[in-house]
Amino acid sequence: MLESQDYQCPYCGEGVEALLDLSGGDQRYIEDCSVCCRPIVFDLRTDGHDWQLDVLREDE
């Protein structure tokens, strides 16, 4: 199950879109910002049909 989510890069503030795979359950992973190339920590929490995405700086 894939879901599209817009978010703001915690470094440069640019709006970016992420494609999330909700079938994997709770996940925490790092992807580089497509604008400024800094590492963003994605913290995805799933609970049935509800889910929440937090994006953080690597040093948070």
Secondary structure by P-SEA (a helix, b strand, c coil): cbbbbbbcccccbbbbbbbbccccccccccccccccccbbbbbbbbccccbbbbbbcccc
